[in-house]
Amino acid sequence: MPLTGTRRPSGPTLGNARQGGGGGALVACVIVSIALFTASCRMGDEGPLGLVRGAFQTVTSPVRYLGSTLSMPFQGLGNVFTNLTADQQTLSELREENERLRARNVELEEAAMSVERLQGLLDLQDVNNLQSTAAHIISGSTDSWSSTVTIDKGSLTGVSVGMPVTSSSGVIGQIVECGPTTSTVRLITDENSSVSAMLQSSRLQGMLEGTVGDQLRLSLIPSDGSVSIGDVVVTSGLGGVFPKGLPLGEVTSVENAPGAAYLTIVVEPYAHAENNEEVLVITSLTEEQQATEEDIAAADAQDTKGAAAAGEPDDSSGEGDEEGAAGADGTGDDAYQGV
């Protein structure tokens, strides 16, 4: 006869035992981890735990390197897959953004170059104390028989025929035609142009004349003069047109023909109109920018010596030489007489 009311013995079941054991192991791991972390912080990398960690990293580094190497192709494939699956709208937006950034970059570069050119003109104006006004070159010569450019300043802004024009690199030329809002500048490379010049090192004076090409010819330098390739040629101030001391060019060739009274000198101009956008129109000259009496006397003596060497009659008064220098400094038109 079965017994009734019998109670089952109480105690932990198998599932409860497993849950209790797992919880105890988790607590033990947490405690050990906290203890190891605390010890590692106190002992630093030089302690036993630091050494063990370093050894573990050394041992496992080949495995980590191999894993990284093997995963790189899959990462690349993942990137390709991501790019291929990008929607067309996203790609269009990226292209438009790239075009905007490219255009902005061009604008910033152009602005920086313009600032640099203008700063060069300001430096030239300050160093030489030039009375001048700035202008832009708006076009080149319209025919093959002359070398001219057109600037955006005219009589309404005080510009007149005969005024010299220079860039930050060197002298450009001289105004030969003037309208209300524009003016024509004859370049110093034009074969009808001539500028009173001198060699900066030896102070020998001559005439810088344009040629058919883009080079210049420095004439009236005696055959016994000291001239070398690389010598700098500047304006002499004779004639009262161009301020004294403005850069013109550099000597590229010197020839001393047997029996010749003067040297044949080729000069490369510093300024080329096609490389310039902004220029200065010199409106008047100060007293110190004009040739001194000593400069005029030196030019007269040099001309007298050259005329004697060439067998020409000597103008002992010297007045003809000074008038010749004043009349030759210009572009063939009435020369501008500076203040």
Secondary structure, DSSP 4 states (H G I P E B T S, - for coil): ----SPPPPP---HHHHHHHHHHHHHHHHHHHHHHHHHHHHHHGGGSHHHHHHHHHHHHHHHHHHHHHHHHHHHHHHHHHHHHHHS-HHHHHHHHHHHHHHHHHHHHHHHHHHHHHHHHHHHHHHHHHT-EEEEEEEEEE-SSSS--EEEES--GGGT--TT-EEE-SSSEEEEEEEE-SS-EEEEETTSTT-EEEEEETTT--EEEEEE-SSS-EEEE--BTTS---TT-EEEE--TTSSSPTT-EEEEEEEEE--TT-SB-EEEEEES--GGG-SEEEEEEE--GGGSPPHHHHHHHHHHHHHHHHHHTPPP-TTSHHHHHHHHHHSBSSSPPP---
